């Protein structure tokens, strides 16, 4: 490895730091100095202690607020002048905008915008042009744009948010990889814990459909409810477990929430910090999201040998290989979603085969260590403040390849 780098990561809120779990410690152990900046909070401090890196709290908001945003920007620029990093690595739409703008003003030589999804693709009204302008600004100020999936890169280029030469996908994609040999190893999950979980939610040995994610329209919760109404009639002993919280932004209609809450075979268990045991309890994961970058839940479930039924949306098509690791259905198509779910509940051989293929693919292409190594190799090609590039390994880059719905197993 060449010279060590000082790298500043920028997010708006500490909750997003789950996207760096394990990664910053890996980079620190390679000799890089890592500093993580978000809005202040106990989660930020806990992250710094757990990962062994410096953290800095700067007030930032996820919502657009011109006066507050200017204050945040000024503080961020001052901080960058103070620490003089080689690299600013900015994430999420708002963090990307503040981070790349501050880095450009502070004349940081390497400015990375990590594109993890495009909220504008499903935004409505005046919000869409505002989000598009923010994305174009972040991409324009960045020296490099990393996209977490090939389909996301194609979407961003097609919308003219970023120049093709600037945007790339490292390896096969994925934001932080999957801990296939640790948290999401099905062979290390305690069978007794799985049995107790099923008993605690009242399903026993019945077929179990699962959903893990934010409970908003964009995640396809309306279609999930409609599909479940069909599945519960066709598979009379099946149950549905939903892990996540309802949110006010992009809210699910109250009628849909009430319908799910009143169904004795639907189990709402709230946010689950470590869902490995829940995946192990499932027979199939339903993931009808309308848009993604590279979704965590389908990747984690696949690593746990769980077949996935997903919508054929940006990002999801990179995590699910149709007919190999799961099934893709049209976005918004509740009847097709129901048919695919029912197929896995009634054909256990197919479910097992797709589950095995999913784990093999995750281990081969999306293992955390592999994703982190590709990012480390990329970092080591970047210029330092002295202007000299480090002597890193060549970067594995799939940005020039066309996307055809994911590599096949």
C-alpha positions, 0 to 999 in steps of 0.5 A: 500500500502507498501513503496513508490517507486522511479520509472524512466521511460526511452524513447528515444523521447518525442513523445512516452510519449503519452503512459504514459498519465494519468498513471504517475499522477495516480502513483504519487497520490499513493505515488510513486515518478516518474521521466521521462527521454527522449531526451530533448525538449518542449514536455518533459517539457510540459509533466512534467508540465501536469502530475506533475512529474519530467522530465530529458532530456538526448540526445538519438536517435531512430537510432542506432549510436554507438558513440552517444549511448555510450554517452547517456548510460554514461549520463544515468548511471550517472543520475541513480547513482545520483537519485538512483531509486528502479525501472527503467521502460524502453520502446520501443526498443531503450529506452529499450536497453539503459534503461535496460543496464544503470540500470544493470550498475547502479545496480538498483534492479528492471529493467523492459522492457516494450515490446510494439511491435516487429519491427523485425517481419517485418524488412528486411535485416541486420536490422532484426538480429540487432533488434533481438539482441537488444531485447534479450539484453533488455530482458536479462538485465531486471528483468521483461519483461511486454508485452502489449498483450498475442499474443506479449508475445507468439511471443517474446517467440517463437522467443526466445527473452525472457524466458517464466518465465520472460515475463508476461501480466498484466490483459488482456494487453494494454499499457496504457488502454483506457479512456472510460469514458473521452476522448473516451466516445461516449455519451459525444462527441458534436454532433454539432462538429461531424456534423461540422467535416463531413461538413469540410471534405465534406462528409455530411451524407455519409458513412465514412470509417476511418483510424488513424495511421502512414502512412507507409507500416507496417500499411497496407496503401498499402492494405488500398488503394487497398481495398478502390479502390474496396469499392468506386466502390461498395458503390458509396457514401462512403468516406475515411478519413485518419488521420496520417502523411506519414513517410520516414522510411518504406515509402509508395510507391509514386504511392500509395500516389498519388492515395490517394491524387488524389481521391476526396472521400479520405480526408487526414487530417494529424495528429489528437491529439484528435481523439474522434470526428473523431471516432464519425464521422466514420461508420467503422475503417479500421486497416490493420496493419501488426504488433502491440503490442496492438494498440491504434486506434482499442481500442479507436474506439471500446470504441467509439462504432465503429466496426473495420476491422483489419488484423489478426496480432500480437497485433491486435488480442487482440484488435479486437474480430472477429465476435464480436467487428469487423472483422479480415482478413488475413494480406495483403489481400486487397480483404477481407479487402474491403468485410469486410468494405463494409459489415459494410457500408451496414449492419448498424444493424451489425455495431451497434451490433459490436460497442456496443460489442466493447465498453462493452469489452473496459469498462470491460477489458481495462479501463485506471484505471483498467490497471493502478491498475494492474501495480500499484499492480505489482510495489508494489511486486518489491524489493526496494533498501533496498532489502525488497519487498513492501506489494502490492496486488497480481498481475493479470497476464495472462502470463501463459494463452494461446492466442486464438485471444482475450476474447469474449464478 
